């Protein structure tokens, strides 16, 4: 019997102990990290992690603008969820939402000066938090190995998933 004994109806019954261990470890970190990052951003900057994800994604475009569809692809989220998110953010003047000049069926989302200012205020403490709880737990070699593993996993997600590769992800 392995360390990760699971009932036969569990989806983990189809994985070996090393795979279960890796998946459990990933899920524990993923779920807790998102919770803690959201808590840190709310406490320190009054911004949710979902808002922060949008603001950071928009900085990947030189003009700070992209369509809702491209933004959804960039952050790996449902288009309808992103559409609702950016409308809430627009009411707070963090982004501007306008019909696309290139495609009348699309909607452009543009980072505002207020959004840029919030990102500048939130990023130093957020980066310190990420460094403290995540990066400082790894040696330099582990950091490089983890980056390589996640890059490989991301490529497989794009290959087997439903979202296209974002234009700015080589």
Secondary structure, DSSP 8 states (H G I E B T S, - for coil): --TT---TTSGGGGS-HHHHHHHHHHHHHHHHHHHHHHHHHHHHHS--HHHHHHHHHHTTSTTSEEEHHHHHHHHT--HHHHHHHHHHHHHTTSEEEEE-SS-TT-EEEEE-HHHHHHHHHHHHHHHHHHHHHTGGGS-HHHHHHHHHHHHHHHHHHHHHSSS---TT--
